[in-house]
Amino acid sequence: MGTNDYVRQALDDYLATHDARLRAIARFSAETGSSVTHNDEILAPQLALAFLKFSANARDVHLLRGVPRRLMEGAAATHDRGIRVALAAVLGQCELPDVGRCSDVEDVELTPQYRRAYDQIGLSPYAGGLGIRRWAPHADAAYVAQWAQVWQSSMVTHGDGTVDTLFPALRTTIAAAGCLRHVPIGAAQPAGSLDVAWDLAQAWARCCATTAEAYPLVEERKEPTSPGNWLHETRGAVELLVLMPKRGQKVLSRAVLRLAALAFRRRIELEAVDYESIAYKNNFLHEAGRECGDFTSVLPWMEDGEMHMGREQILTAMHLRFMLVPFADVVTTAGPTCSCGQQVPCAGSLPTPWERLAHRHTCPDLAGLRTVVHNNVEGVLIDFLKDAGMSEVHTEPSEWDADAVGSDDPADDDHRRPDIICLHPLTGMRYVLDNTLAWRALSGRGVDYDATGKFSKAAETRKEKAYKKAKEREEALCGRKIRFIPLAFEISGGWGEKMAKFFEECVRLKKRRRSAEKYHWCAMEYGKHWRQRLSVTIIRGRVMVVTAAAARERGRGNGEVPEEISAHSLG
């Protein structure tokens, strides 16, 4: 409402207030006092990321819905730049100046690694990103959806059976927009046309073009479940805006998100011509599994600390996920070798910080800590199976595969002892489960990972082969079929296909019941809760391993060797 100058001034006032909010979040992320500490973990960065993602970044959506692009575009872009810089400050990828707005910080002040990763950060957390998206590209989706919602909610049935809006001015505006919908995108506004009708017509035209580009197959758009179905139903006519689906903004934004994801993947493919860019592409694929991003949406609400991610845990996890500049005290050794004595695989004469972190995933000195992580993941799986309703849940049963022929040579020993066995209470099927983590992450040269889920798939195949004879012996002994399922995880948090299917089977057993007491303020979906529990356990374990090496190296530099890090470090 008001003149164009009034609207622009109101937007600038909003941006000034929003900048103060962003600076407050950045300052909060660096807090270390008792008010942000629980169970000996500093939770400020984990909470600051939630503030940015769920509050600060979403605040301009209401403006996008009510203000047309011609007035909002500059303000929306400024809002997005502010979010970008504030997030960089939280992740330790820039320092905020004392004066000026966050949005005024130049790109050169951000680390090159952060600038490279920001398009990835905008992707869905279930597709390799963080879900902190730029909102400016969604301006048309928000504006059109608001008009659709207003029209749909104002429709009434008259006594003669006709259906019409309660507001004649609304009908007039949409009809006027229909008269303008064939005017090319970006053309000059026709003289005498209503500003509001012109804004709607242009936003509609851009939404149509975006959706047609994202879902180019006409037959696909005819499918009711397709995000492009609205274009088929309305036949591209803004006059049929009333036929838009419910939650129209979410549907329209699907096309924007799809094109952004495709553009990002094309970019990293084209740029993958040298070691650094190939390593980045492969790291993205390693992080692009559906479950890899579950930890990014976790809030530390559980009293026992199961969902806590302390400062070093959450920030180092983000550095690993997006291949950002790690903290200096996480990467300590300057020479070509690791503290274990092995040469760190590298492309140049000396390993980069990233190559050092990659080596630590398989460093022989840290084998004991990797076992701790394995056991902690196993503990969460056991809790999940019991909570889902599985019966007779036992760990490492000594009587299992008792007929195997042992050997002093591990290579010839055919005996297998699974991590977990359990019984389905409804079907009577006996499950034999073996939990495995693919620790390899990426090799020093970053050329081994070319498909999401590659390592977990290989781990599943390896485990099934290893257990084949043991399974046959156990079935012969008990006289019934059993199901062996390898529960394979990648250290990025990704799951193997068989783990994912078994998890869904357990969730169905629970019938997706919710418990407001257990799941606290949001009564989150049962399956999501356990995915997050597993994700946090894996990622905290990964960070523990890569940071433990730095702690040992610092200790040796001081003439002291730190004590072994225990399972307590995970919580």
C-alpha positions as CSV (number, residue, x, y, z in Angstrom):
1,M,0.0,0.0,0.0
2,G,1.1,3.6,-0.6
3,T,3.2,5.2,-3.3
4,N,6.1,3.5,-4.9
5,D,8.5,5.8,-2.9
6,Y,6.8,4.9,0.3
7,V,7.1,1.2,-0.4
8,R,10.8,1.5,-1.2
9,Q,11.4,3.5,2.0
10,A,9.5,0.9,4.0
11,L,11.7,-1.9,2.4
12,D,14.9,0.0,3.3
13,D,13.7,0.4,6.9
14,Y,13.0,-3.3,7.0
15,L,16.5,-4.1,5.7
16,A,18.1,-1.8,8.4
17,T,16.2,-3.7,11.1
18,H,17.1,-7.0,9.6
19,D,20.8,-6.2,9.4
20,A,20.8,-5.5,13.2
21,R,19.2,-9.0,13.6
22,L,21.8,-10.6,11.4
23,R,24.6,-9.0,13.4
24,A,23.0,-10.2,16.6
25,I,22.9,-13.7,15.4
26,A,26.6,-13.6,14.3
27,R,27.6,-12.3,17.7
28,F,25.4,-14.9,19.4
29,S,27.2,-17.7,17.5
30,A,30.5,-16.7,19.2
31,E,29.0,-16.9,22.8
32,T,30.6,-19.3,25.2
33,G,28.9,-18.7,28.5
34,S,26.7,-20.9,30.7
35,S,23.5,-19.6,29.0
36,V,24.5,-21.4,25.7
37,T,26.2,-24.4,27.3
38,H,24.5,-27.7,28.2
39,N,26.1,-31.0,29.0
40,D,29.5,-29.4,28.6
41,E,28.7,-28.5,24.9
42,I,28.6,-24.9,23.6
43,L,25.4,-24.8,21.6
44,A,25.6,-21.2,20.3
45,P,26.7,-22.1,16.7
46,Q,24.1,-24.9,16.4
47,L,21.3,-22.5,17.5
48,A,22.6,-19.6,15.4
49,L,22.4,-21.7,12.3
50,A,18.8,-22.5,13.2
51,F,18.0,-18.8,13.8
52,L,19.4,-18.0,10.3
53,K,17.7,-20.9,8.5
54,F,14.2,-20.9,10.1
55,S,13.8,-17.3,11.1
56,A,16.1,-14.7,9.6
57,N,16.1,-16.1,6.1
58,A,12.4,-16.6,5.9
59,R,11.4,-13.1,7.1
60,D,11.1,-11.5,3.7
61,V,8.7,-14.2,2.3
62,H,5.8,-12.0,3.5
63,L,7.2,-9.0,1.6
64,L,7.7,-11.2,-1.6
65,R,4.0,-12.2,-1.4
66,G,2.7,-8.6,-1.1
67,V,5.1,-6.5,-3.1
68,P,5.7,-6.9,-6.8
69,R,9.1,-7.6,-8.3
70,R,9.6,-4.2,-9.8
71,L,9.6,-2.7,-6.2
72,M,10.9,-5.7,-4.3
73,E,13.7,-7.1,-6.5
74,G,16.5,-4.9,-5.2
75,A,15.5,-5.3,-1.5
76,A,15.2,-9.1,-1.9
77,A,18.7,-9.3,-3.4
78,T,20.1,-7.2,-0.6
79,H,18.3,-9.4,2.0
80,D,19.9,-12.5,0.4
81,R,23.4,-10.9,0.4
82,G,23.0,-10.1,4.1
83,I,22.1,-13.7,4.9
84,R,25.1,-14.9,2.8
85,V,27.5,-12.8,4.8
86,A,26.0,-13.5,8.2
87,L,26.2,-17.3,7.5
88,A,29.8,-16.9,6.5
89,A,30.5,-15.1,9.8
90,V,28.9,-17.9,11.8
91,L,30.9,-20.6,9.9
92,G,34.2,-18.7,10.3
93,Q,34.5,-17.8,6.7
94,C,34.7,-14.0,7.1
95,E,34.9,-11.3,9.7
96,L,32.1,-8.8,9.9
97,P,33.2,-5.1,9.8
98,D,32.2,-2.9,12.7
99,V,30.4,-0.4,10.4
100,G,28.1,-0.8,7.5
101,R,25.5,-3.5,6.7
102,C,26.2,-7.2,6.3
103,S,25.0,-6.9,2.7
104,D,27.7,-4.3,2.0
105,V,30.5,-6.8,2.6
106,E,32.3,-7.5,-0.7
107,D,32.7,-11.0,-2.1
108,V,36.5,-10.7,-1.7
109,E,36.1,-10.6,2.0
110,L,34.6,-14.1,2.0
111,T,36.9,-17.1,1.6
112,P,37.0,-18.5,-1.9
113,Q,35.9,-21.9,-0.6
114,Y,32.8,-20.3,0.8
115,R,32.0,-18.5,-2.4
116,R,32.4,-21.7,-4.3
117,A,30.1,-23.6,-2.0
118,Y,27.3,-21.1,-1.6
119,D,25.2,-22.4,-4.4
120,Q,25.5,-25.8,-2.8
121,I,24.5,-24.4,0.6
122,G,21.2,-23.2,-1.0
123,L,20.2,-26.7,-2.1
124,S,17.9,-28.9,0.0
125,P,19.6,-30.5,3.1
126,Y,18.5,-33.8,1.6
127,A,20.3,-33.1,-1.7
128,G,23.7,-32.0,-0.4
129,G,22.9,-28.5,0.8
130,L,21.9,-26.6,4.0
131,G,18.5,-25.3,2.8
132,I,19.5,-21.6,3.3
133,R,18.2,-20.5,-0.1
134,R,18.2,-17.2,-1.9
135,W,14.7,-15.9,-1.8
136,A,14.9,-13.3,-4.6
137,P,14.5,-16.0,-7.3
138,H,11.2,-17.1,-5.6
139,A,9.6,-13.6,-5.8
140,D,7.3,-14.5,-8.7
141,A,6.2,-17.8,-7.0
142,A,5.4,-16.0,-3.8
143,Y,3.5,-13.1,-5.5
144,V,1.4,-15.4,-7.8
145,A,0.6,-17.8,-5.0
146,Q,-0.6,-15.0,-2.8
147,W,-3.0,-13.8,-5.5
148,A,-4.2,-17.4,-6.0
149,Q,-4.8,-17.9,-2.3
150,V,-6.8,-14.6,-2.0
151,W,-9.0,-15.5,-5.0
152,Q,-9.6,-19.1,-3.8
153,S,-10.4,-18.0,-0.2
154,S,-12.8,-15.3,-1.4
155,M,-15.0,-17.6,-3.6
156,V,-18.6,-18.0,-2.5
157,T,-21.6,-19.8,-4.0
158,H,-24.6,-17.5,-4.8
159,G,-28.2,-18.4,-4.6
160,D,-28.4,-19.2,-8.3
161,G,-25.6,-21.7,-8.0
162,T,-22.9,-19.5,-9.6
163,V,-19.5,-19.3,-7.9
164,D,-17.7,-15.9,-7.8
165,T,-15.4,-13.9,-5.6
166,L,-16.7,-11.6,-2.9
167,F,-14.5,-8.8,-4.3
168,P,-15.4,-7.4,-7.7
169,A,-12.1,-5.5,-7.8
170,L,-10.2,-8.8,-7.5
171,R,-12.1,-10.2,-10.5
172,T,-11.4,-7.0,-12.5
173,T,-7.6,-7.1,-11.7
174,I,-7.2,-10.8,-12.7
175,A,-9.2,-10.2,-15.9
176,A,-7.0,-7.2,-16.7
177,A,-3.9,-9.4,-16.1
178,G,-5.3,-11.9,-18.5
179,C,-5.5,-9.2,-21.2
180,L,-1.7,-8.6,-20.6
181,R,-0.5,-12.2,-20.4
182,H,0.7,-12.4,-24.0
183,V,3.0,-9.3,-23.6
184,P,6.6,-10.7,-23.6
185,I,8.5,-10.9,-20.4
186,G,10.5,-7.8,-19.8
187,A,8.6,-5.7,-22.3
188,A,7.6,-2.1,-21.5
189,Q,4.3,-1.8,-19.6
190,P,1.5,-0.9,-22.0
191,A,0.2,2.6,-21.6
192,G,-3.0,2.8,-19.6
193,S,-2.7,-0.6,-18.0
194,L,-3.2,-1.1,-14.3
195,D,0.1,-1.4,-12.4
196,V,-1.2,-4.2,-10.2
197,A,-2.5,-6.1,-13.3
198,W,0.8,-5.7,-15.1
199,D,2.7,-6.9,-12.0
200,L,0.6,-10.0,-11.8
201,A,0.7,-10.7,-15.6
202,Q,4.5,-10.5,-15.7
203,A,5.0,-12.6,-12.5
204,W,2.6,-15.2,-14.0
205,A,4.4,-15.3,-17.3
206,R,7.7,-15.8,-15.5
207,C,6.3,-18.6,-13.4
208,C,4.9,-20.3,-16.6
209,A,8.3,-20.0,-18.3
210,T,10.2,-21.3,-15.3
211,T,7.9,-24.3,-14.8
212,A,8.0,-25.1,-18.6
213,E,11.8,-25.1,-18.4
214,A,12.0,-27.2,-15.3
215,Y,9.4,-29.7,-16.5
216,P,9.6,-29.6,-20.3
217,L,7.7,-32.8,-21.1
218,V,4.0,-32.1,-21.7
219,E,3.0,-35.6,-20.8
220,E,4.8,-35.3,-17.5
221,R,3.0,-32.1,-16.6
222,K,-0.3,-33.9,-17.2
223,E,0.4,-36.2,-14.2
224,P,-1.5,-34.9,-11.2
225,T,1.5,-35.5,-8.9
226,S,3.8,-33.5,-11.1
227,P,4.9,-30.0,-9.8
228,G,4.2,-28.8,-13.3
229,N,0.6,-30.0,-13.4
230,W,-0.7,-26.5,-12.5
231,L,0.5,-25.3,-15.9
232,H,-1.5,-28.1,-17.6
233,E,-4.6,-27.4,-15.5
234,T,-4.6,-23.7,-16.1
235,R,-3.5,-23.9,-19.7
236,G,-1.1,-21.1,-18.9
237,A,-4.0,-18.6,-18.5
238,V,-3.8,-16.3,-15.5
239,E,-7.6,-16.0,-15.7
240,L,-7.8,-19.6,-14.4
241,L,-5.7,-18.7,-11.3
242,V,-8.4,-20.1,-9.1
243,L,-7.3,-23.6,-10.3
244,M,-3.9,-23.3,-8.7
245,P,-3.2,-26.1,-6.2
246,K,-3.2,-25.5,-2.5
247,R,0.0,-24.2,-1.0
248,G,0.8,-22.7,-4.4
249,Q,4.0,-21.0,-3.4
250,K,5.6,-24.4,-2.5
251,V,4.4,-25.9,-5.8
252,L,5.7,-23.0,-7.9
253,S,9.0,-22.9,-6.0
254,R,9.7,-26.5,-6.9
255,A,10.6,-25.4,-10.4
256,V,12.9,-22.7,-9.2
257,L,14.7,-25.2,-6.9
258,R,14.9,-27.8,-9.6
259,L,16.6,-25.4,-12.0
260,A,19.0,-24.2,-9.3
261,A,20.0,-27.8,-8.5
262,L,20.5,-28.6,-12.2
263,A,22.5,-25.4,-12.8
264,F,24.8,-26.2,-9.8
265,R,25.4,-29.8,-11.0
266,R,26.2,-28.5,-14.5
267,R,28.6,-26.0,-13.1
268,I,30.6,-28.4,-11.0
269,E,30.8,-30.8,-13.9
270,L,32.1,-28.1,-16.2
271,E,34.6,-26.9,-13.6
272,A,35.9,-30.3,-12.7
273,V,39.1,-30.0,-14.8
274,D,41.8,-29.9,-12.0
275,Y,42.5,-31.6,-8.7
276,E,40.8,-29.1,-6.5
277,S,37.5,-28.8,-8.5
278,I,37.3,-32.6,-9.0
279,A,37.8,-33.1,-5.3
280,Y,35.0,-30.6,-4.6
281,K,32.6,-32.3,-7.0
282,N,33.3,-35.7,-5.5
283,N,32.8,-34.3,-2.0
284,F,29.4,-32.9,-3.0
285,L,28.4,-36.3,-4.4
286,H,29.6,-37.8,-1.1
287,E,27.3,-35.4,0.8
288,A,24.3,-35.6,-1.6
289,G,22.6,-38.6,-0.1
290,R,19.2,-38.1,1.4
291,E,20.2,-38.8,5.0
292,C,23.5,-36.9,4.9
293,G,21.8,-33.6,5.7
294,D,19.6,-34.8,8.6
295,F,22.0,-33.4,11.2
296,T,21.7,-29.9,9.7
297,S,18.1,-29.4,10.9
298,V,18.6,-30.8,14.4
299,L,17.8,-28.7,17.4
300,P,19.4,-29.5,20.8
301,W,16.1,-30.1,22.7
302,M,16.8,-33.5,24.3
303,E,17.8,-33.2,27.9
304,D,20.3,-36.1,27.7
305,G,22.2,-34.3,24.9
306,E,21.4,-36.8,22.1
307,M,20.7,-33.9,19.7
308,H,23.5,-31.6,20.9
309,M,26.2,-30.6,18.5
310,G,28.9,-28.5,20.2
311,R,30.9,-25.7,18.6
312,E,33.7,-27.8,17.2
313,Q,31.3,-30.5,16.2
314,I,28.8,-28.5,14.2
315,L,31.3,-26.1,12.6
316,T,33.8,-28.8,11.6
317,A,30.9,-30.8,10.2
318,M,29.9,-27.9,8.1
319,H,33.5,-27.4,6.9
320,L,33.7,-31.0,5.9
321,R,30.3,-31.0,4.2
322,F,30.9,-27.9,2.1
323,M,34.7,-28.2,1.8
324,L,35.3,-24.9,3.6
325,V,38.4,-23.6,5.3
326,P,38.8,-25.6,8.5
327,F,39.9,-24.1,11.8
328,A,43.7,-23.7,12.1
329,D,43.8,-25.9,15.3
330,V,42.0,-28.7,13.5
331,V,44.8,-29.0,10.8
332,T,48.1,-28.8,12.6
333,T,50.9,-30.8,10.9
334,A,52.8,-28.9,8.3
335,G,55.0,-31.7,6.8
336,P,54.1,-34.4,4.2
337,T,53.5,-37.1,6.8
338,C,50.8,-37.8,9.4
339,S,51.5,-38.3,13.1
340,C,51.0,-42.0,12.4
341,G,54.1,-41.9,10.2
342,Q,52.3,-42.5,6.9
343,Q,52.7,-40.2,3.9
344,V,49.5,-38.2,3.4
345,P,48.2,-38.8,-0.1
346,C,48.3,-35.6,-2.0
347,A,48.4,-34.1,-5.5
348,G,51.2,-31.6,-4.8
349,S,54.5,-31.6,-2.9
350,L,52.7,-31.0,0.4
351,P,49.2,-32.0,1.5
352,T,46.5,-29.4,1.6
353,P,44.4,-29.0,4.8
354,W,41.6,-30.9,3.0
355,E,43.9,-33.8,2.1
356,R,45.1,-34.0,5.8
357,L,41.5,-34.3,7.0
358,A,40.7,-36.9,4.3
359,H,43.6,-39.1,5.5
360,R,42.5,-38.9,9.1
361,H,39.4,-40.9,8.2
362,T,41.6,-44.0,7.7
363,C,44.6,-43.1,9.8
364,P,45.7,-46.3,11.6
365,D,46.4,-44.4,14.8
366,L,42.7,-43.6,15.1
367,A,41.3,-47.2,14.6
368,G,40.2,-47.3,18.3
369,L,38.2,-44.1,17.9
370,R,36.5,-45.5,14.8
371,T,35.5,-48.5,16.8
372,V,34.0,-46.1,19.4
373,V,31.9,-44.5,16.6
374,H,30.8,-47.9,15.3
375,N,29.6,-48.9,18.8
376,N,27.8,-45.7,19.4
377,V,25.9,-46.1,16.1
378,E,25.1,-49.6,17.1
379,G,23.7,-48.3,20.4
380,V,21.3,-45.9,18.6
381,L,20.2,-48.8,16.3
382,I,19.4,-51.0,19.2
383,D,17.4,-48.2,20.9
384,F,15.5,-47.7,17.6
385,L,14.7,-51.4,17.1
386,K,13.4,-51.7,20.6
387,D,11.3,-48.5,20.4
388,A,9.9,-49.6,17.0
389,G,8.7,-52.8,18.5
390,M,11.2,-55.5,17.4
391,S,11.4,-58.4,19.8
392,E,14.3,-60.4,21.2
393,V,16.8,-57.7,20.4
394,H,20.3,-59.0,21.3
395,T,23.8,-57.7,20.5
396,E,26.8,-59.8,19.3
397,P,25.2,-63.2,20.2
398,S,28.0,-65.6,21.1
399,E,25.9,-68.7,20.1
400,W,25.3,-67.4,16.6
401,D,27.1,-69.4,13.8
402,A,28.5,-71.8,16.4
403,D,29.1,-74.5,13.8
404,A,31.7,-72.4,11.9
405,V,35.2,-73.7,11.6
406,G,37.6,-71.3,13.3
407,S,41.2,-70.5,12.4
408,D,44.1,-68.7,13.9
409,D,44.5,-67.0,10.5
410,P,41.8,-64.3,10.3
411,A,41.8,-64.6,6.5
412,D,40.7,-68.3,6.8
413,D,38.3,-67.8,9.7
414,D,34.8,-68.3,8.4
415,H,33.1,-67.6,11.7
416,R,30.8,-64.5,11.8
417,R,29.2,-62.8,14.7
418,P,26.6,-60.2,13.8
419,D,26.2,-56.9,15.7
420,I,22.5,-57.4,16.3
421,I,19.8,-60.0,16.0
422,C,16.1,-59.4,16.4
423,L,12.6,-60.9,15.7
424,H,9.8,-59.3,13.9
425,P,6.8,-59.6,16.3
426,L,4.2,-59.9,13.5
427,T,5.9,-62.0,10.8
428,G,8.2,-64.0,13.0
429,M,11.1,-63.3,10.7
430,R,14.5,-63.5,12.3
431,Y,16.8,-60.6,11.3
432,V,20.5,-60.7,11.4
433,L,22.1,-57.3,11.3
434,D,25.7,-56.1,10.9
435,N,26.5,-52.5,11.1
436,T,29.3,-51.1,9.1
437,L,30.7,-47.6,8.4
438,A,32.5,-46.7,5.2
439,W,35.3,-44.5,6.6
440,R,37.2,-44.0,3.5
441,A,35.5,-40.7,2.8
442,L,37.6,-39.4,-0.2
443,S,41.1,-40.4,-1.2
444,G,43.8,-37.8,-1.2
445,R,43.4,-37.3,-4.9
446,G,39.7,-37.0,-4.7
447,V,39.0,-39.1,-7.8
448,D,37.5,-42.3,-6.3
449,Y,33.9,-41.1,-5.6
450,D,31.8,-40.6,-8.7
451,A,28.3,-41.6,-7.6
452,T,26.3,-40.9,-4.5
453,G,26.1,-44.0,-2.3
454,K,29.1,-45.7,-3.9
455,F,30.9,-46.6,-0.7
456,S,27.8,-47.9,1.1
457,K,26.8,-50.0,-1.8
458,A,30.3,-51.6,-1.9
459,A,30.1,-52.2,1.9
460,E,26.7,-53.9,1.5
461,T,28.1,-56.2,-1.2
462,R,31.2,-57.0,0.9
463,K,29.1,-57.8,4.0
464,E,26.7,-60.0,2.1
465,K,29.5,-62.0,0.6
466,A,31.2,-62.4,4.0
467,Y,28.0,-63.6,5.7
468,K,26.7,-65.9,2.9
469,K,28.1,-69.2,4.3
470,A,27.4,-68.3,7.9
471,K,23.8,-67.5,7.0
472,E,23.4,-70.9,5.3
473,R,24.8,-72.7,8.3
474,E,22.6,-70.9,10.8
475,E,19.5,-71.6,8.6
476,A,20.3,-75.3,8.5
477,L,20.8,-75.4,12.3
478,C,17.6,-73.6,13.2
479,G,15.5,-75.1,10.3
480,R,14.0,-71.7,9.2
481,K,14.9,-68.8,6.9
482,I,16.6,-65.8,8.3
483,R,17.2,-62.4,6.7
484,F,20.7,-61.0,6.8
485,I,20.8,-57.2,6.3
486,P,24.0,-55.2,6.2
487,L,23.3,-51.8,7.8
488,A,25.8,-49.8,5.8
489,F,26.6,-46.1,6.4
490,E,28.9,-43.7,4.8
491,I,30.8,-41.4,7.1
492,S,29.1,-38.4,5.5
493,G,25.9,-39.8,7.0
494,G,24.5,-41.5,3.9
495,W,22.8,-44.9,4.1
496,G,23.0,-48.0,2.0
497,E,19.9,-49.0,0.1
498,K,19.3,-52.0,2.3
499,M,19.6,-50.0,5.5
500,A,17.0,-47.5,4.2
501,K,14.5,-50.3,3.3
502,F,14.9,-52.0,6.7
503,F,14.5,-48.7,8.5
504,E,11.2,-48.0,6.7
505,E,10.0,-51.5,7.6
506,C,10.7,-50.7,11.2
507,V,8.9,-47.4,10.9
508,R,5.8,-49.2,9.5
509,L,5.9,-51.5,12.4
510,K,5.6,-48.5,14.7
511,K,2.8,-47.2,12.5
512,R,4.4,-43.8,12.6
513,R,2.9,-43.0,16.0
514,R,3.8,-39.6,17.5
515,S,4.6,-38.9,21.1
516,A,4.5,-35.2,22.2
517,E,6.3,-36.2,25.4
518,K,9.2,-37.9,23.7
519,Y,9.5,-35.6,20.7
520,H,8.9,-32.4,22.8
521,W,7.9,-29.1,21.2
522,C,7.3,-30.1,17.6
523,A,6.1,-33.8,17.9
524,M,8.3,-34.5,14.9
525,E,7.6,-37.5,12.7
526,Y,8.8,-40.7,14.3
527,G,11.1,-41.7,11.4
528,K,12.6,-38.2,11.1
529,H,13.5,-38.3,14.8
530,W,15.5,-41.5,14.4
531,R,17.1,-40.4,11.2
532,Q,18.4,-37.3,13.0
533,R,19.6,-39.4,16.0
534,L,21.6,-41.6,13.7
535,S,22.9,-38.6,11.7
536,V,24.1,-36.7,14.7
537,T,25.8,-39.8,16.1
538,I,27.7,-40.5,12.9
539,I,28.7,-36.9,12.2
540,R,29.8,-36.2,15.8
541,G,31.9,-39.4,15.5
542,R,33.4,-38.3,12.3
543,V,34.4,-34.9,13.8
544,M,35.8,-36.6,16.9
545,V,38.1,-38.7,14.7
546,V,39.4,-35.9,12.5
547,T,39.9,-33.5,15.5
548,A,41.5,-36.2,17.7
549,A,44.4,-36.4,15.4
550,A,45.0,-32.7,15.8
551,A,44.8,-33.0,19.6
552,R,47.4,-35.7,19.5
553,E,49.7,-33.7,17.2
554,R,49.4,-30.7,19.5
555,G,50.2,-32.9,22.5
556,R,53.2,-34.4,20.9
557,G,54.5,-30.9,20.0
558,N,54.3,-30.1,23.7
559,G,56.0,-33.3,24.6
560,E,52.7,-34.7,25.9
561,V,50.4,-37.3,24.4
562,P,46.7,-36.6,25.2
563,E,44.7,-39.3,26.8
564,E,42.6,-41.6,24.5
565,I,39.4,-39.9,23.6
566,S,36.5,-41.9,24.8
567,A,32.8,-42.4,23.9
568,H,32.0,-39.5,26.1
569,S,33.4,-37.2,23.4
570,L,30.4,-38.1,21.3
571,G,27.9,-36.7,23.7
